[in-house]
Amino acid sequence: MAERTLRVAAYGVCIQNGQVLLARWISADGAEWGWTMPGGGLEHGEDPLDAMVREMREETGYEVVAERLLGIDSRRRALAGPEGPIDFQSLRIVYAVRIVSGELRHEVGGTTDQAAWFDLDAVASLPRVDLIDAALELHRDAPPTGRIAQT
């Protein structure tokens, strides 16, 4: 039987003047990377909104406020683990955010190494994680259930 793992994380979608704020995720060994929404895993007992604000600050340098909950994206995938297969589920809570202070900077010593603004029409050509497409769909379509159709 495969090991089961659940990761709960919170992310912020920040769009200004036709651009979106992204962070570049990089694997621990540096072999893999891709652009993602700023955010990350909740610490035990942490409120999702507080986690999103903390992660946005850590990864981008900006202080943000949540304007609304966009929805929850749940993905399940099989991963290879050192002891065998892992049945991995990621539960990603996504907020629309607005910057209130701070200056753009890169995270040091974390799971991201860059933060940058990108034109929305350029996002499709970026190397990116699937969260970006899900988060932008939640932002664009505002589904009443807070959930997008899985393909």
C-alpha positions as CSV (number, residue, x, y, z in Angstrom):
1,M,0.0,0.0,0.0
2,A,1.3,3.5,-0.9
3,E,2.1,6.0,1.7
4,R,-0.5,8.8,1.8
5,T,0.5,12.4,2.2
6,L,-1.6,15.6,2.4
7,R,-0.1,19.0,2.0
8,V,-2.2,22.1,2.8
9,A,-1.0,25.4,1.5
10,A,-2.2,29.0,0.8
11,Y,-1.3,31.2,-2.1
12,G,-1.9,34.8,-3.2
13,V,-2.9,36.0,-6.6
14,C,-1.7,39.6,-7.1
15,I,-2.5,41.2,-10.4
16,Q,-1.7,44.9,-11.1
17,N,-1.7,46.8,-14.4
18,G,-2.0,43.7,-16.5
19,Q,0.8,41.9,-14.6
20,V,0.9,39.0,-12.2
21,L,3.4,38.5,-9.3
22,L,5.1,35.1,-9.4
23,A,7.8,33.4,-7.4
24,R,10.3,30.8,-8.9
25,W,10.1,27.5,-7.0
26,I,13.3,25.5,-7.0
27,S,13.8,21.9,-5.8
28,A,16.1,21.2,-2.9
29,D,18.7,19.8,-5.2
30,G,18.3,22.6,-7.7
31,A,17.5,20.2,-10.5
32,E,13.9,21.3,-11.0
33,W,12.3,24.7,-11.1
34,G,9.2,26.5,-12.3
35,W,7.2,29.7,-11.7
36,T,4.5,29.5,-9.2
37,M,2.1,31.7,-7.2
38,P,3.7,33.1,-4.0
39,G,2.6,31.1,-1.0
40,G,3.2,27.8,0.7
41,G,2.5,25.3,3.3
42,L,0.7,25.9,6.5
43,E,2.6,25.4,9.8
44,H,0.7,23.3,12.4
45,G,-2.1,25.4,13.9
46,E,-1.6,28.3,11.5
47,D,-4.6,29.9,9.9
48,P,-4.5,29.7,6.0
49,L,-4.9,33.5,5.5
50,D,-2.1,34.1,8.0
51,A,0.1,31.6,6.2
52,M,-0.6,33.2,2.8
53,V,0.4,36.7,4.2
54,R,3.5,35.2,5.8
55,E,4.6,33.4,2.7
56,M,3.9,36.4,0.4
57,R,6.2,38.5,2.6
58,E,8.9,35.8,2.7
59,E,8.9,35.1,-1.0
60,T,8.3,38.6,-2.5
61,G,9.0,41.2,0.2
62,Y,5.5,42.6,-0.1
63,E,3.0,43.0,2.7
64,V,-0.5,42.1,1.4
65,V,-4.1,42.0,2.4
66,A,-6.6,39.4,1.1
67,E,-9.4,40.9,-0.9
68,R,-11.3,37.7,-1.2
69,L,-11.1,33.9,-1.1
70,L,-10.9,32.7,-4.7
71,G,-11.3,29.0,-4.0
72,I,-9.6,25.8,-3.2
73,D,-7.7,23.7,-5.7
74,S,-7.2,20.0,-4.8
75,R,-4.8,17.8,-6.8
76,R,-3.8,14.2,-6.3
77,R,-0.8,12.5,-7.9
78,A,1.4,9.5,-7.5
79,L,5.0,10.3,-6.5
80,A,8.0,8.1,-6.2
81,G,9.3,8.1,-2.6
82,P,12.5,6.6,-1.1
83,E,10.4,3.7,0.4
84,G,8.0,3.3,-2.4
85,P,5.1,5.1,-4.0
86,I,3.4,8.1,-2.4
87,D,-0.3,8.9,-2.9
88,F,0.1,12.7,-2.6
89,Q,-2.7,15.2,-2.3
90,S,-2.2,19.0,-2.4
91,L,-5.0,21.2,-1.1
92,R,-4.2,24.7,-2.3
93,I,-6.2,27.6,-0.8
94,V,-6.1,30.6,-3.1
95,Y,-6.7,34.3,-2.3
96,A,-6.9,37.5,-4.3
97,V,-4.5,39.9,-2.7
98,R,-3.5,43.6,-2.8
99,I,-0.1,45.0,-1.9
100,V,-0.1,47.5,1.0
101,S,3.6,48.0,1.5
102,G,7.1,46.6,0.9
103,E,9.4,46.3,-2.0
104,L,10.0,43.5,-4.4
105,R,12.9,41.2,-3.3
106,H,14.0,37.6,-3.7
107,E,13.7,35.0,-0.9
108,V,17.0,33.7,0.5
109,G,17.3,30.2,1.8
110,G,13.8,29.2,1.1
111,T,11.9,27.1,-1.5
112,T,11.9,30.0,-4.0
113,D,14.8,32.0,-5.3
114,Q,13.2,34.8,-7.3
115,A,10.1,37.0,-7.4
116,A,9.0,38.9,-10.5
117,W,6.1,40.6,-12.3
118,F,5.0,39.1,-15.6
119,D,2.6,40.3,-18.2
120,L,-0.5,38.1,-18.0
121,D,-0.3,37.3,-21.7
122,A,3.3,36.0,-21.2
123,V,2.4,33.5,-18.5
124,A,1.4,30.7,-20.9
125,S,4.9,30.6,-22.3
126,L,6.7,30.4,-18.9
127,P,7.9,27.2,-17.3
128,R,5.4,26.9,-14.5
129,V,3.7,24.7,-12.1
130,D,0.0,23.8,-12.6
131,L,-1.0,26.0,-9.7
132,I,-0.6,29.1,-11.8
133,D,-3.2,28.0,-14.4
134,A,-5.6,26.9,-11.6
135,A,-5.2,30.1,-9.6
136,L,-5.6,32.4,-12.7
137,E,-8.7,30.4,-13.7
138,L,-10.2,30.9,-10.2
139,H,-9.4,34.6,-10.4
140,R,-10.8,35.0,-13.9
141,D,-13.9,32.9,-13.6
142,A,-14.9,33.2,-9.9
143,P,-16.8,29.9,-9.8
144,P,-19.6,30.1,-7.2
145,T,-18.3,26.8,-5.6
146,G,-14.7,28.1,-5.4
147,R,-13.7,25.1,-7.4
148,I,-12.6,24.6,-11.0
149,A,-13.3,21.6,-13.1
150,Q,-10.5,19.0,-13.1
151,T,-9.4,17.6,-16.4
